[in-house]
Amino acid sequence: MSDPLEPIRRRPDGSIDFDRYRADIHAVRHQAMRDASKLGATLKIAAAIAVMLVAIAVAPSPPTDDASCRSCAGRDVSRLKLTSTLPHRHDAAVVPQLR
């Protein structure tokens, strides 16, 4: 690329060498396009990582053997068998379930 303080480039016949300036502009434009492409790729990767972190943050926690209602707290619930698949009536009043 030519120096901006460099005097006007001329051909041996005295005419201005516009082709040299076109080549300089083309090189600058090509570099800008490469930089924009790299920036776009970086932003896509950053967005993908952000989406994965949000998905991990809002994912439900795995089920555990802990009691989820106040009346069952402190009891060994690992030996108990459920007689119904419906939740206890007091569970809904104490801990609202989001679905």
PyMOL commands that set and color helices and strands:
alter all, ss='L'
color gray80, all
select helices_A, chain A and resi 18-58+89-94
alter helices_A, ss='H'
color red, helices_A
deselect
rebuild
show_as cartoon
